[in-house]
Amino acid sequence: MRGGNGIRLRVNPIACTAHGMCAELLPELIGLDPWGYPLVPDGPVPSHLAEHARRAAAACPTLALLIEDSIAGRRSGGRHAG
Amino acid sequence: MNTLEITGIASRPVPRLLAGLSYYRPADLAEHYRCYGPLPQLLVGNGRNRSAVGRRFIDAVDASGLTGRGGAGFPTGRKLRSVADGPRRGGRVVVANGAEGEPASSKDRLLLTRLPHLVLDGIVLAARAVGADEAYLCVHDHETELMSWLDAAVAERDDPLPIQVTGIPGRYVASEQSSIVQHLNGGPAKPTFAPPRPHERGVRGLPTLVNNVETLAHLALIARYGARWFRSAGLPTAPGSTLVTVSGAVYRPGVYEIELGTPIGQVVAHAGGPAERLQAMLVGGYFGAWLPVAAALPLPMTHAALKAAGGALGAGMVIALPASSCLLAETARVVRYLADESAGQCGPCVFGLPALADALADLAFYGGRGRLLGQLGTLVPLVERRGACRHPDGVTQLIRSALRAAGADSRHHDEIGPCRGVLREPLLPIPGDNA
């Protein structure tokens, strides 16, 4: 269940209000644009970072960072707030 | 330019939807039936095997190859099926989108003001196809006269389901399909984060079909004359006719019905030909792309051909820009308008579009001091594909194409200063301007 195989990150841009927590917790993958909003890679999350990715998603104050199963395309982790 | 001929495409407009266009007022029901004939009773009657009939109609729409005429060009049969296959409990909803958000498009307004029964037929047929028992016809809420005409047209008919004429705010992003659904659910007319998409969970949580009014009007003809007839116009890969709005430096601007695949040069000819020497064409509206005139004229009006050229067919707008206008200045005004039209929900759109608008306006009107082209090149990827809807992507596609089409003139603006074209009166329509 905890395996990192085939998860992807996605941002709900309506919910995101640029707290920047995700870039603090997952600097390996997430950068910030000039306005403080996260730049999230399209590709799958490398398995050694999967746990960090889940933690970053859980820590997002607006639950705007989503973990998606790349196969099913389904959302888990952070809920859609708003 | 005699390379404009594509085999099998008529050299004149093809009046199919527009065949009944003869009065300077909405055609009434009697005139409508006289022109197009009655709808097949099997399709709209209250027979027992309604859902099987609906399924067969979806098969016919699949076979016709009809795609959505609102801009995205999604296969209509597949969209109908996605709603028809949804959960049955609680019912389903049809939403006809007649809230034409594109300032340079007037085809939907033409259909609604002159041929409302074609659209209403289409709503009834779509409802039968997906098993819906209620429908909304959405137009801009400031069009009160149009709404009363449409109410009168609905009252003339004896439809098997209620069709409610509904006003939605006249903003650019308000006519995006998730905006309309959220508005009908009592929320703001702003795009929502997908999934769920309307066909999964739409109006009151029910599977909802949102179709452009022209798409629905085509259903009215397919039901009467069949898929094969529909395919007898256009190309095998892009069948049927479509409405286009031609404006700018042409002698007879207006709405024309053309076969899909008609070369852009031919479309310009339908509209009376160029009124001045042309520089570029804006095809597909403000979410489309600029194409240099020589490249644009032979291009067939299809989603595939325009996408390959870096543009989009969109809802079929063609705007001819004269050589003496400044393409960058025209684009800068439109980008400012589109930045102001952001729903204000997503950071990259809220902050990125004004930054793009500022940089482009400086480049167009004051010159780039050799650094603005580079700055635009950095900003564009920071905005692209980062909104909940396609609004920011439409803007970046427009800017990319403008810099490409302006070519040497963009470098002139960046390195030397504005060209003389910036002094010309603005050509592209911006709502709220008195121009």
Contacts between the chains, C-beta under 8 A, distances in Angstrom:
chain1	res1	chain2	res2	distance
A	11	B	386	7.8
A	12	B	193	4.9
A	12	B	388	7.3
A	13	B	193	7.4
A	13	B	345	7.3
A	13	B	346	3.7
A	13	B	347	6.7
A	13	B	348	6.7
A	13	B	349	7.8
A	13	B	386	6.1
A	13	B	387	5.7
A	13	B	388	5.2
A	14	B	192	7.4
A	14	B	193	5.1
A	14	B	345	4.5
A	14	B	346	5.9
A	14	B	388	4.9
A	15	B	193	7.3
A	16	B	346	7.5
A	16	B	347	6.3
A	17	B	347	7.5
A	18	B	347	5.6
A	33	B	347	7.9
A	33	B	348	6.6
A	33	B	352	7.8
A	33	B	382	5.1
A	34	B	351	7.8
A	34	B	382	7.1
A	35	B	347	5.7
A	35	B	348	7.3
A	35	B	351	4.0
A	35	B	352	7.3
A	36	B	347	7.4
A	37	B	347	4.0
A	37	B	348	5.7
A	37	B	351	7.8
A	37	B	386	7.4
A	39	B	382	7.7
A	80	B	193	6.4
A	82	B	193	7.8
